Amino acid sequence: MTSYFAALAATCCLLLPALSLAQTQTQTPAIAHGAAEATTPAATGHEAPNETPHEKLSPSMRPLSPPVRVNHPPRRLPQQAAPYARPAVKPRQPHAPARRQPAMAAPLRAAAALASRLLPRGQHGDKSPRLAVLACADGAPRHGAQGSLYLVQNPGNQLLLGEAGVSHAVRQLRTPLLLVLASADCKAVNTARSDFSALPLAEQRTLLSINVDKGGTPLSAQLDNLDNQVEAAVLHYGGEVEAGRLSVIGAYYDAAGQLVVTSINGERDKATIARLLRQRAVFNAATGIGTPLASNSH
């Protein structure tokens, strides 16, 4: 009896999968036919109320939208990063000729040559000017100053008007040579030898310190004014002259283009001047201050 029930149970287990497969195959055509009828309501003459032709997809299955084109403008390098960028190649420019320096005026060239002869370069090792020139504004153009030459200009090469510049050169820059330079074309001296009362007061004050004879010759007026300015400079810088740190030289640049030395530290004797220049002994030279003007020979 027990074996009978066991055989029956085994038979049922074998028949159940077969019955399930047969039932599935018989239901599939009906479902397909029903779906076809549902998709073609116009063929039967009946419309399915509130039915959509397509089933809505879930949000996760929606198709992607077409990409939107975005135009990004090109970015520029920030200002602080510009030095690290690759430098642009600049077109080559034609080589410009070097600008020529203006030529030194003839009186200043002669003065510089005199300073080079009296004071060789090895005797003045520092970088300060070797020569300070107190010149008339008409006779020596200001643009002509070059090299180791310190130029001070005013009407009539007057120490009173140029004291600030000359003192700076002598006492601050330690310039060893001071040359008071006169020339034949100094208009201030030529005006001072005549009546200048009709001129404006400012110009009259400028000419008052030029003490020359009225009605004298132009050459005598220029030389007298030169002697007066040299004497004033020797008196004003007497300490430097006596210590041998400064030599005050008076010179006249004539119309023939020659520089004539008229005095050294106030000494006006031609033979003494020639000897001092020949020996290059312009420092510690005996001054001729107080020498009567009658003994002067220009």
ChimeraX commands (.cxc) that place a marker at each C-alpha (Angstrom):
marker #1 position 0.00,0.00,0.00 radius 0.5
marker #1 position 2.80,2.35,0.85 radius 0.5
marker #1 position 4.60,1.68,-2.38 radius 0.5
marker #1 position 1.41,2.50,-4.30 radius 0.5
marker #1 position 1.22,6.03,-2.87 radius 0.5
marker #1 position 4.88,6.62,-3.48 radius 0.5
marker #1 position 4.53,5.73,-7.15 radius 0.5
marker #1 position 1.48,7.98,-7.48 radius 0.5
marker #1 position 3.36,10.92,-6.02 radius 0.5
marker #1 position 6.27,10.43,-8.42 radius 0.5
marker #1 position 3.91,10.34,-11.38 radius 0.5
marker #1 position 2.31,13.64,-10.33 radius 0.5
marker #1 position 5.68,15.30,-10.06 radius 0.5
marker #1 position 6.48,14.24,-13.61 radius 0.5
marker #1 position 3.12,15.39,-15.09 radius 0.5
marker #1 position 2.93,18.86,-13.48 radius 0.5
marker #1 position 5.71,20.57,-15.64 radius 0.5
marker #1 position 4.21,19.16,-18.83 radius 0.5
marker #1 position 0.75,20.49,-17.99 radius 0.5
marker #1 position 2.14,23.98,-17.23 radius 0.5
marker #1 position 3.99,24.13,-20.59 radius 0.5
marker #1 position 0.88,23.09,-22.53 radius 0.5
marker #1 position -1.28,25.69,-20.81 radius 0.5
marker #1 position 1.24,28.45,-21.69 radius 0.5
marker #1 position 1.33,27.57,-25.37 radius 0.5
marker #1 position -2.49,27.54,-25.64 radius 0.5
marker #1 position -2.84,31.00,-23.98 radius 0.5
marker #1 position -0.19,32.85,-26.09 radius 0.5
marker #1 position -2.18,33.10,-29.38 radius 0.5
marker #1 position -5.20,34.38,-27.49 radius 0.5
marker #1 position -3.18,37.11,-25.84 radius 0.5
marker #1 position -1.59,38.08,-29.14 radius 0.5
marker #1 position -4.98,38.12,-30.84 radius 0.5
marker #1 position -6.43,40.24,-28.08 radius 0.5
marker #1 position -3.55,42.67,-28.37 radius 0.5
marker #1 position -4.08,42.97,-32.10 radius 0.5
marker #1 position -7.74,43.66,-31.59 radius 0.5
marker #1 position -6.93,46.28,-28.98 radius 0.5
marker #1 position -4.54,48.09,-31.32 radius 0.5
marker #1 position -7.07,48.23,-34.19 radius 0.5
marker #1 position -10.32,49.58,-32.70 radius 0.5
marker #1 position -11.43,51.09,-36.03 radius 0.5
marker #1 position -11.64,47.63,-37.60 radius 0.5
marker #1 position -14.44,46.55,-35.20 radius 0.5
marker #1 position -16.19,49.91,-35.18 radius 0.5
marker #1 position -15.73,50.50,-31.47 radius 0.5
marker #1 position -13.30,53.03,-29.91 radius 0.5
marker #1 position -11.61,52.35,-26.66 radius 0.5
marker #1 position -12.39,55.24,-24.35 radius 0.5
marker #1 position -9.49,57.16,-22.68 radius 0.5
marker #1 position -6.77,55.01,-24.21 radius 0.5
marker #1 position -3.46,56.43,-25.42 radius 0.5
marker #1 position -1.89,55.05,-28.59 radius 0.5
marker #1 position 1.52,54.60,-26.89 radius 0.5
marker #1 position 2.46,53.72,-23.42 radius 0.5
marker #1 position 4.41,56.39,-21.56 radius 0.5
marker #1 position 7.93,55.48,-20.66 radius 0.5
marker #1 position 9.26,55.84,-17.19 radius 0.5
marker #1 position 11.49,58.85,-16.52 radius 0.5
marker #1 position 14.60,56.72,-16.40 radius 0.5
marker #1 position 13.94,55.44,-19.90 radius 0.5
marker #1 position 13.26,58.74,-21.68 radius 0.5
marker #1 position 15.45,59.33,-24.73 radius 0.5
marker #1 position 18.25,61.90,-24.40 radius 0.5
marker #1 position 17.56,65.38,-25.75 radius 0.5
marker #1 position 19.73,66.62,-28.63 radius 0.5
marker #1 position 22.94,68.43,-27.41 radius 0.5
marker #1 position 22.80,72.21,-27.21 radius 0.5
marker #1 position 25.71,74.02,-28.95 radius 0.5
marker #1 position 27.50,76.45,-26.63 radius 0.5
marker #1 position 30.04,78.95,-27.93 radius 0.5
marker #1 position 32.75,79.70,-25.36 radius 0.5
marker #1 position 34.81,82.82,-26.13 radius 0.5
marker #1 position 38.59,82.27,-26.01 radius 0.5
marker #1 position 40.11,83.06,-22.65 radius 0.5
marker #1 position 42.98,85.49,-22.36 radius 0.5
marker #1 position 45.93,85.09,-20.08 radius 0.5
marker #1 position 45.69,87.14,-16.90 radius 0.5
marker #1 position 47.98,90.11,-16.58 radius 0.5
marker #1 position 50.25,88.51,-14.00 radius 0.5
marker #1 position 50.77,85.47,-16.24 radius 0.5
marker #1 position 51.74,87.47,-19.31 radius 0.5
marker #1 position 55.51,87.40,-18.57 radius 0.5
marker #1 position 55.43,83.61,-18.51 radius 0.5
marker #1 position 53.80,83.38,-21.91 radius 0.5
marker #1 position 55.85,82.90,-24.99 radius 0.5
marker #1 position 57.00,86.32,-26.19 radius 0.5
marker #1 position 55.85,87.43,-29.56 radius 0.5
marker #1 position 58.45,87.85,-32.24 radius 0.5
marker #1 position 58.89,91.55,-33.00 radius 0.5
marker #1 position 59.82,92.62,-36.48 radius 0.5
marker #1 position 63.35,93.84,-36.79 radius 0.5
marker #1 position 63.70,97.57,-37.01 radius 0.5
marker #1 position 66.44,99.14,-39.09 radius 0.5
marker #1 position 69.39,100.19,-36.97 radius 0.5
marker #1 position 69.09,103.89,-36.20 radius 0.5
marker #1 position 72.32,105.83,-36.47 radius 0.5
marker #1 position 73.73,107.06,-33.18 radius 0.5
marker #1 position 73.02,110.67,-32.36 radius 0.5
marker #1 position 76.10,112.80,-32.47 radius 0.5
marker #1 position 76.88,114.92,-29.46 radius 0.5
marker #1 position 77.08,118.66,-30.11 radius 0.5
marker #1 position 80.61,119.84,-30.63 radius 0.5
marker #1 position 82.21,121.70,-27.76 radius 0.5
marker #1 position 82.48,125.43,-28.31 radius 0.5
marker #1 position 85.94,126.65,-29.31 radius 0.5
marker #1 position 86.60,128.66,-26.09 radius 0.5
marker #1 position 85.68,125.64,-23.98 radius 0.5
marker #1 position 87.87,123.34,-26.06 radius 0.5
marker #1 position 90.80,125.68,-25.46 radius 0.5
marker #1 position 90.02,125.82,-21.74 radius 0.5
marker #1 position 89.83,122.02,-21.51 radius 0.5
marker #1 position 93.16,121.71,-23.34 radius 0.5
marker #1 position 94.76,124.14,-20.87 radius 0.5
marker #1 position 93.41,122.13,-17.92 radius 0.5
marker #1 position 94.75,118.89,-19.41 radius 0.5
marker #1 position 98.19,120.44,-19.76 radius 0.5
marker #1 position 98.28,121.94,-16.26 radius 0.5
marker #1 position 96.63,119.03,-14.48 radius 0.5
marker #1 position 97.33,115.61,-16.00 radius 0.5
marker #1 position 94.68,112.99,-15.48 radius 0.5
marker #1 position 96.79,110.99,-13.04 radius 0.5
marker #1 position 97.05,113.90,-10.60 radius 0.5
marker #1 position 93.30,114.12,-10.07 radius 0.5
marker #1 position 92.08,110.60,-9.52 radius 0.5
marker #1 position 88.55,111.23,-8.29 radius 0.5
marker #1 position 85.56,111.59,-10.57 radius 0.5
marker #1 position 84.87,115.27,-9.84 radius 0.5
marker #1 position 85.41,117.87,-12.58 radius 0.5
marker #1 position 88.99,118.97,-13.08 radius 0.5
marker #1 position 88.02,122.41,-14.33 radius 0.5
marker #1 position 85.33,124.93,-13.43 radius 0.5
marker #1 position 84.74,127.70,-15.96 radius 0.5
marker #1 position 83.10,131.02,-15.12 radius 0.5
marker #1 position 82.19,132.39,-18.55 radius 0.5
marker #1 position 80.01,135.00,-20.15 radius 0.5
marker #1 position 76.65,133.75,-21.34 radius 0.5
marker #1 position 77.30,135.26,-24.78 radius 0.5
marker #1 position 80.78,133.88,-25.37 radius 0.5
marker #1 position 80.47,130.19,-24.36 radius 0.5
marker #1 position 77.27,128.34,-25.24 radius 0.5
marker #1 position 75.84,126.27,-22.41 radius 0.5
marker #1 position 75.33,123.18,-24.59 radius 0.5
marker #1 position 79.06,122.95,-25.20 radius 0.5
marker #1 position 79.94,121.69,-21.70 radius 0.5
marker #1 position 81.24,118.12,-21.87 radius 0.5
marker #1 position 83.35,115.69,-19.93 radius 0.5
marker #1 position 85.08,116.87,-16.78 radius 0.5
marker #1 position 84.23,120.55,-17.27 radius 0.5
marker #1 position 81.89,122.37,-14.88 radius 0.5
marker #1 position 80.44,125.43,-16.59 radius 0.5
marker #1 position 78.88,128.48,-14.89 radius 0.5
marker #1 position 77.53,131.25,-17.13 radius 0.5
marker #1 position 76.09,134.68,-16.54 radius 0.5
marker #1 position 76.27,138.11,-18.21 radius 0.5
marker #1 position 79.84,139.38,-17.93 radius 0.5
marker #1 position 81.29,136.26,-16.25 radius 0.5
marker #1 position 80.64,137.84,-12.85 radius 0.5
marker #1 position 81.48,136.02,-9.63 radius 0.5
marker #1 position 78.70,137.87,-7.80 radius 0.5
marker #1 position 76.04,136.34,-10.07 radius 0.5
marker #1 position 77.64,132.89,-10.33 radius 0.5
marker #1 position 78.85,132.48,-6.75 radius 0.5
marker #1 position 76.46,129.63,-5.94 radius 0.5
marker #1 position 77.60,127.48,-8.88 radius 0.5
marker #1 position 81.29,128.28,-8.47 radius 0.5
marker #1 position 81.20,127.57,-4.72 radius 0.5
marker #1 position 79.52,124.24,-5.38 radius 0.5
marker #1 position 82.27,123.28,-7.82 radius 0.5
marker #1 position 85.14,124.50,-5.61 radius 0.5
marker #1 position 83.96,123.48,-2.14 radius 0.5
marker #1 position 81.65,120.56,-2.78 radius 0.5
marker #1 position 83.11,118.91,-5.88 radius 0.5
marker #1 position 86.70,119.88,-4.96 radius 0.5
marker #1 position 87.46,121.16,-8.45 radius 0.5
marker #1 position 91.17,122.17,-8.46 radius 0.5
marker #1 position 91.10,124.70,-11.32 radius 0.5
marker #1 position 88.84,127.73,-11.67 radius 0.5
marker #1 position 89.11,129.50,-15.00 radius 0.5
marker #1 position 87.49,132.90,-15.43 radius 0.5
marker #1 position 86.99,133.13,-19.19 radius 0.5
marker #1 position 86.47,136.39,-21.07 radius 0.5
marker #1 position 85.80,136.81,-24.76 radius 0.5
marker #1 position 85.60,139.61,-27.28 radius 0.5
marker #1 position 81.88,139.15,-27.94 radius 0.5
marker #1 position 80.61,139.54,-24.35 radius 0.5
marker #1 position 77.66,141.90,-24.81 radius 0.5
marker #1 position 77.23,142.64,-21.10 radius 0.5
marker #1 position 80.71,144.20,-20.80 radius 0.5
marker #1 position 80.25,146.13,-24.03 radius 0.5
marker #1 position 76.96,147.49,-22.68 radius 0.5
marker #1 position 78.49,148.38,-19.30 radius 0.5
marker #1 position 81.10,150.64,-20.94 radius 0.5
marker #1 position 78.32,152.90,-22.25 radius 0.5
marker #1 position 75.27,154.61,-20.74 radius 0.5
marker #1 position 72.70,151.94,-19.87 radius 0.5
marker #1 position 70.31,154.09,-17.82 radius 0.5
marker #1 position 67.52,153.56,-20.37 radius 0.5
marker #1 position 67.50,149.78,-19.77 radius 0.5
marker #1 position 64.99,148.12,-17.40 radius 0.5
marker #1 position 65.96,148.14,-13.73 radius 0.5
marker #1 position 66.57,144.39,-13.66 radius 0.5
marker #1 position 69.16,144.65,-16.42 radius 0.5
marker #1 position 70.74,147.70,-14.80 radius 0.5
marker #1 position 71.26,145.75,-11.57 radius 0.5
marker #1 position 72.95,143.00,-13.55 radius 0.5
marker #1 position 75.46,145.47,-15.05 radius 0.5
marker #1 position 76.23,147.47,-11.92 radius 0.5
marker #1 position 78.94,145.07,-10.70 radius 0.5
marker #1 position 80.88,145.37,-14.00 radius 0.5
marker #1 position 83.34,148.16,-13.17 radius 0.5
marker #1 position 84.92,149.33,-16.42 radius 0.5
marker #1 position 85.81,152.74,-17.80 radius 0.5
marker #1 position 83.05,154.46,-19.71 radius 0.5
marker #1 position 84.00,155.14,-23.29 radius 0.5
marker #1 position 87.04,152.85,-23.25 radius 0.5
marker #1 position 87.94,150.41,-25.98 radius 0.5
marker #1 position 86.16,147.04,-26.05 radius 0.5
marker #1 position 89.40,145.11,-25.43 radius 0.5
marker #1 position 90.43,147.19,-22.42 radius 0.5
marker #1 position 86.93,146.86,-20.96 radius 0.5
marker #1 position 86.97,143.07,-21.33 radius 0.5
marker #1 position 90.44,142.76,-19.73 radius 0.5
marker #1 position 89.61,145.12,-16.87 radius 0.5
marker #1 position 86.48,143.18,-16.03 radius 0.5
marker #1 position 88.44,139.92,-16.25 radius 0.5
marker #1 position 91.05,141.19,-13.75 radius 0.5
marker #1 position 88.32,142.36,-11.39 radius 0.5
marker #1 position 86.54,138.98,-11.43 radius 0.5
marker #1 position 89.76,137.02,-10.89 radius 0.5
marker #1 position 90.71,139.26,-7.96 radius 0.5
marker #1 position 87.25,138.77,-6.44 radius 0.5
marker #1 position 87.55,134.99,-6.80 radius 0.5
marker #1 position 91.03,134.88,-5.22 radius 0.5
marker #1 position 89.78,136.91,-2.26 radius 0.5
marker #1 position 86.61,134.82,-1.88 radius 0.5
marker #1 position 88.40,131.46,-2.07 radius 0.5
marker #1 position 91.64,132.61,-0.41 radius 0.5
marker #1 position 91.69,129.64,1.98 radius 0.5
marker #1 position 91.61,127.11,-0.84 radius 0.5
marker #1 position 94.23,129.06,-2.82 radius 0.5
marker #1 position 96.67,129.34,0.10 radius 0.5
marker #1 position 96.22,125.65,0.95 radius 0.5
marker #1 position 97.15,124.69,-2.61 radius 0.5
marker #1 position 93.79,123.09,-3.35 radius 0.5
marker #1 position 92.68,125.69,-5.91 radius 0.5
marker #1 position 94.24,127.78,-8.65 radius 0.5
marker #1 position 92.29,130.74,-10.08 radius 0.5
marker #1 position 93.28,131.47,-13.68 radius 0.5
marker #1 position 92.12,134.39,-15.81 radius 0.5
marker #1 position 92.11,133.88,-19.59 radius 0.5
marker #1 position 90.91,135.78,-22.63 radius 0.5
marker #1 position 89.72,134.13,-25.84 radius 0.5
marker #1 position 90.58,136.55,-28.60 radius 0.5
marker #1 position 89.08,136.97,-32.06 radius 0.5
marker #1 position 91.92,134.96,-33.63 radius 0.5
marker #1 position 90.87,131.84,-31.71 radius 0.5
marker #1 position 93.70,131.82,-29.16 radius 0.5
marker #1 position 93.39,131.46,-25.40 radius 0.5
marker #1 position 95.64,133.98,-23.66 radius 0.5
marker #1 position 96.25,133.51,-19.92 radius 0.5
marker #1 position 96.29,136.94,-18.26 radius 0.5
marker #1 position 96.63,136.04,-14.56 radius 0.5
marker #1 position 97.27,133.12,-12.19 radius 0.5
marker #1 position 96.01,133.56,-8.62 radius 0.5
marker #1 position 96.15,137.31,-9.19 radius 0.5
marker #1 position 99.67,137.34,-10.65 radius 0.5
marker #1 position 99.60,139.40,-13.88 radius 0.5
marker #1 position 103.26,139.60,-14.86 radius 0.5
marker #1 position 103.70,138.03,-18.29 radius 0.5
marker #1 position 107.14,136.52,-17.57 radius 0.5
marker #1 position 105.95,135.02,-14.28 radius 0.5
marker #1 position 102.83,133.63,-15.92 radius 0.5
marker #1 position 104.90,132.06,-18.72 radius 0.5
marker #1 position 107.22,130.43,-16.18 radius 0.5
marker #1 position 104.36,129.07,-14.06 radius 0.5
marker #1 position 102.64,127.62,-17.12 radius 0.5
marker #1 position 105.88,126.09,-18.38 radius 0.5
marker #1 position 106.60,124.48,-15.02 radius 0.5
marker #1 position 102.96,123.59,-14.44 radius 0.5
marker #1 position 103.30,125.25,-11.05 radius 0.5
marker #1 position 99.93,126.96,-10.88 radius 0.5
marker #1 position 99.25,125.86,-7.30 radius 0.5
marker #1 position 100.76,127.68,-4.32 radius 0.5
marker #1 position 101.77,130.47,-6.69 radius 0.5
marker #1 position 102.35,133.87,-5.15 radius 0.5
marker #1 position 99.28,136.01,-5.62 radius 0.5
marker #1 position 99.50,139.42,-7.20 radius 0.5
marker #1 position 96.62,140.89,-5.20 radius 0.5
marker #1 position 97.33,144.49,-4.40 radius 0.5
marker #1 position 99.60,144.99,-7.37 radius 0.5
marker #1 position 99.02,148.49,-8.78 radius 0.5
marker #1 position 97.01,148.47,-11.99 radius 0.5
marker #1 position 99.66,150.69,-13.62 radius 0.5
marker #1 position 102.12,147.80,-13.56 radius 0.5
marker #1 position 99.73,145.49,-15.40 radius 0.5
marker #1 position 100.65,144.69,-18.95 radius 0.5
marker #1 position 98.16,142.80,-21.06 radius 0.5
marker link #1:1,2 radius 0.2
marker link #1:2,3 radius 0.2
marker link #1:3,4 radius 0.2
marker link #1:4,5 radius 0.2
marker link #1:5,6 radius 0.2
marker link #1:6,7 radius 0.2
marker link #1:7,8 radius 0.2
marker link #1:8,9 radius 0.2
marker link #1:9,10 radius 0.2
marker link #1:10,11 radius 0.2
marker link #1:11,12 radius 0.2
marker link #1:12,13 radius 0.2
marker link #1:13,14 radius 0.2
marker link #1:14,15 radius 0.2
marker link #1:15,16 radius 0.2
marker link #1:16,17 radius 0.2
marker link #1:17,18 radius 0.2
marker link #1:18,19 radius 0.2
marker link #1:19,20 radius 0.2
marker link #1:20,21 radius 0.2
marker link #1:21,22 radius 0.2
marker link #1:22,23 radius 0.2
marker link #1:23,24 radius 0.2
marker link #1:24,25 radius 0.2
marker link #1:25,26 radius 0.2
marker link #1:26,27 radius 0.2
marker link #1:27,28 radius 0.2
marker link #1:28,29 radius 0.2
marker link #1:29,30 radius 0.2
marker link #1:30,31 radius 0.2
marker link #1:31,32 radius 0.2
marker link #1:32,33 radius 0.2
marker link #1:33,34 radius 0.2
marker link #1:34,35 radius 0.2
marker link #1:35,36 radius 0.2
marker link #1:36,37 radius 0.2
marker link #1:37,38 radius 0.2
marker link #1:38,39 radius 0.2
marker link #1:39,40 radius 0.2
marker link #1:40,41 radius 0.2
marker link #1:41,42 radius 0.2
marker link #1:42,43 radius 0.2
marker link #1:43,44 radius 0.2
marker link #1:44,45 radius 0.2
marker link #1:45,46 radius 0.2
marker link #1:46,47 radius 0.2
marker link #1:47,48 radius 0.2
marker link #1:48,49 radius 0.2
marker link #1:49,50 radius 0.2
marker link #1:50,51 radius 0.2
marker link #1:51,52 radius 0.2
marker link #1:52,53 radius 0.2
marker link #1:53,54 radius 0.2
marker link #1:54,55 radius 0.2
marker link #1:55,56 radius 0.2
marker link #1:56,57 radius 0.2
marker link #1:57,58 radius 0.2
marker link #1:58,59 radius 0.2
marker link #1:59,60 radius 0.2
marker link #1:60,61 radius 0.2
marker link #1:61,62 radius 0.2
marker link #1:62,63 radius 0.2
marker link #1:63,64 radius 0.2
marker link #1:64,65 radius 0.2
marker link #1:65,66 radius 0.2
marker link #1:66,67 radius 0.2
marker link #1:67,68 radius 0.2
marker link #1:68,69 radius 0.2
marker link #1:69,70 radius 0.2
marker link #1:70,71 radius 0.2
marker link #1:71,72 radius 0.2
marker link #1:72,73 radius 0.2
marker link #1:73,74 radius 0.2
marker link #1:74,75 radius 0.2
marker link #1:75,76 radius 0.2
marker link #1:76,77 radius 0.2
marker link #1:77,78 radius 0.2
marker link #1:78,79 radius 0.2
marker link #1:79,80 radius 0.2
marker link #1:80,81 radius 0.2
marker link #1:81,82 radius 0.2
marker link #1:82,83 radius 0.2
marker link #1:83,84 radius 0.2
marker link #1:84,85 radius 0.2
marker link #1:85,86 radius 0.2
marker link #1:86,87 radius 0.2
marker link #1:87,88 radius 0.2
marker link #1:88,89 radius 0.2
marker link #1:89,90 radius 0.2
marker link #1:90,91 radius 0.2
marker link #1:91,92 radius 0.2
marker link #1:92,93 radius 0.2
marker link #1:93,94 radius 0.2
marker link #1:94,95 radius 0.2
marker link #1:95,96 radius 0.2
marker link #1:96,97 radius 0.2
marker link #1:97,98 radius 0.2
marker link #1:98,99 radius 0.2
marker link #1:99,100 radius 0.2
marker link #1:100,101 radius 0.2
marker link #1:101,102 radius 0.2
marker link #1:102,103 radius 0.2
marker link #1:103,104 radius 0.2
marker link #1:104,105 radius 0.2
marker link #1:105,106 radius 0.2
marker link #1:106,107 radius 0.2
marker link #1:107,108 radius 0.2
marker link #1:108,109 radius 0.2
marker link #1:109,110 radius 0.2
marker link #1:110,111 radius 0.2
marker link #1:111,112 radius 0.2
marker link #1:112,113 radius 0.2
marker link #1:113,114 radius 0.2
marker link #1:114,115 radius 0.2
marker link #1:115,116 radius 0.2
marker link #1:116,117 radius 0.2
marker link #1:117,118 radius 0.2
marker link #1:118,119 radius 0.2
marker link #1:119,120 radius 0.2
marker link #1:120,121 radius 0.2
marker link #1:121,122 radius 0.2
marker link #1:122,123 radius 0.2
marker link #1:123,124 radius 0.2
marker link #1:124,125 radius 0.2
marker link #1:125,126 radius 0.2
marker link #1:126,127 radius 0.2
marker link #1:127,128 radius 0.2
marker link #1:128,129 radius 0.2
marker link #1:129,130 radius 0.2
marker link #1:130,131 radius 0.2
marker link #1:131,132 radius 0.2
marker link #1:132,133 radius 0.2
marker link #1:133,134 radius 0.2
marker link #1:134,135 radius 0.2
marker link #1:135,136 radius 0.2
marker link #1:136,137 radius 0.2
marker link #1:137,138 radius 0.2
marker link #1:138,139 radius 0.2
marker link #1:139,140 radius 0.2
marker link #1:140,141 radius 0.2
marker link #1:141,142 radius 0.2
marker link #1:142,143 radius 0.2
marker link #1:143,144 radius 0.2
marker link #1:144,145 radius 0.2
marker link #1:145,146 radius 0.2
marker link #1:146,147 radius 0.2
marker link #1:147,148 radius 0.2
marker link #1:148,149 radius 0.2
marker link #1:149,150 radius 0.2
marker link #1:150,151 radius 0.2
marker link #1:151,152 radius 0.2
marker link #1:152,153 radius 0.2
marker link #1:153,154 radius 0.2
marker link #1:154,155 radius 0.2
marker link #1:155,156 radius 0.2
marker link #1:156,157 radius 0.2
marker link #1:157,158 radius 0.2
marker link #1:158,159 radius 0.2
marker link #1:159,160 radius 0.2
marker link #1:160,161 radius 0.2
marker link #1:161,162 radius 0.2
marker link #1:162,163 radius 0.2
marker link #1:163,164 radius 0.2
marker link #1:164,165 radius 0.2
marker link #1:165,166 radius 0.2
marker link #1:166,167 radius 0.2
marker link #1:167,168 radius 0.2
marker link #1:168,169 radius 0.2
marker link #1:169,170 radius 0.2
marker link #1:170,171 radius 0.2
marker link #1:171,172 radius 0.2
marker link #1:172,173 radius 0.2
marker link #1:173,174 radius 0.2
marker link #1:174,175 radius 0.2
marker link #1:175,176 radius 0.2
marker link #1:176,177 radius 0.2
marker link #1:177,178 radius 0.2
marker link #1:178,179 radius 0.2
marker link #1:179,180 radius 0.2
marker link #1:180,181 radius 0.2
marker link #1:181,182 radius 0.2
marker link #1:182,183 radius 0.2
marker link #1:183,184 radius 0.2
marker link #1:184,185 radius 0.2
marker link #1:185,186 radius 0.2
marker link #1:186,187 radius 0.2
marker link #1:187,188 radius 0.2
marker link #1:188,189 radius 0.2
marker link #1:189,190 radius 0.2
marker link #1:190,191 radius 0.2
marker link #1:191,192 radius 0.2
marker link #1:192,193 radius 0.2
marker link #1:193,194 radius 0.2
marker link #1:194,195 radius 0.2
marker link #1:195,196 radius 0.2
marker link #1:196,197 radius 0.2
marker link #1:197,198 radius 0.2
marker link #1:198,199 radius 0.2
marker link #1:199,200 radius 0.2
marker link #1:200,201 radius 0.2
marker link #1:201,202 radius 0.2
marker link #1:202,203 radius 0.2
marker link #1:203,204 radius 0.2
marker link #1:204,205 radius 0.2
marker link #1:205,206 radius 0.2
marker link #1:206,207 radius 0.2
marker link #1:207,208 radius 0.2
marker link #1:208,209 radius 0.2
marker link #1:209,210 radius 0.2
marker link #1:210,211 radius 0.2
marker link #1:211,212 radius 0.2
marker link #1:212,213 radius 0.2
marker link #1:213,214 radius 0.2
marker link #1:214,215 radius 0.2
marker link #1:215,216 radius 0.2
marker link #1:216,217 radius 0.2
marker link #1:217,218 radius 0.2
marker link #1:218,219 radius 0.2
marker link #1:219,220 radius 0.2
marker link #1:220,221 radius 0.2
marker link #1:221,222 radius 0.2
marker link #1:222,223 radius 0.2
marker link #1:223,224 radius 0.2
marker link #1:224,225 radius 0.2
marker link #1:225,226 radius 0.2
marker link #1:226,227 radius 0.2
marker link #1:227,228 radius 0.2
marker link #1:228,229 radius 0.2
marker link #1:229,230 radius 0.2
marker link #1:230,231 radius 0.2
marker link #1:231,232 radius 0.2
marker link #1:232,233 radius 0.2
marker link #1:233,234 radius 0.2
marker link #1:234,235 radius 0.2
marker link #1:235,236 radius 0.2
marker link #1:236,237 radius 0.2
marker link #1:237,238 radius 0.2
marker link #1:238,239 radius 0.2
marker link #1:239,240 radius 0.2
marker link #1:240,241 radius 0.2
marker link #1:241,242 radius 0.2
marker link #1:242,243 radius 0.2
marker link #1:243,244 radius 0.2
marker link #1:244,245 radius 0.2
marker link #1:245,246 radius 0.2
marker link #1:246,247 radius 0.2
marker link #1:247,248 radius 0.2
marker link #1:248,249 radius 0.2
marker link #1:249,250 radius 0.2
marker link #1:250,251 radius 0.2
marker link #1:251,252 radius 0.2
marker link #1:252,253 radius 0.2
marker link #1:253,254 radius 0.2
marker link #1:254,255 radius 0.2
marker link #1:255,256 radius 0.2
marker link #1:256,257 radius 0.2
marker link #1:257,258 radius 0.2
marker link #1:258,259 radius 0.2
marker link #1:259,260 radius 0.2
marker link #1:260,261 radius 0.2
marker link #1:261,262 radius 0.2
marker link #1:262,263 radius 0.2
marker link #1:263,264 radius 0.2
marker link #1:264,265 radius 0.2
marker link #1:265,266 radius 0.2
marker link #1:266,267 radius 0.2
marker link #1:267,268 radius 0.2
marker link #1:268,269 radius 0.2
marker link #1:269,270 radius 0.2
marker link #1:270,271 radius 0.2
marker link #1:271,272 radius 0.2
marker link #1:272,273 radius 0.2
marker link #1:273,274 radius 0.2
marker link #1:274,275 radius 0.2
marker link #1:275,276 radius 0.2
marker link #1:276,277 radius 0.2
marker link #1:277,278 radius 0.2
marker link #1:278,279 radius 0.2
marker link #1:279,280 radius 0.2
marker link #1:280,281 radius 0.2
marker link #1:281,282 radius 0.2
marker link #1:282,283 radius 0.2
marker link #1:283,284 radius 0.2
marker link #1:284,285 radius 0.2
marker link #1:285,286 radius 0.2
marker link #1:286,287 radius 0.2
marker link #1:287,288 radius 0.2
marker link #1:288,289 radius 0.2
marker link #1:289,290 radius 0.2
marker link #1:290,291 radius 0.2
marker link #1:291,292 radius 0.2
marker link #1:292,293 radius 0.2
marker link #1:293,294 radius 0.2
marker link #1:294,295 radius 0.2
marker link #1:295,296 radius 0.2
marker link #1:296,297 radius 0.2
marker link #1:297,298 radius 0.2
view
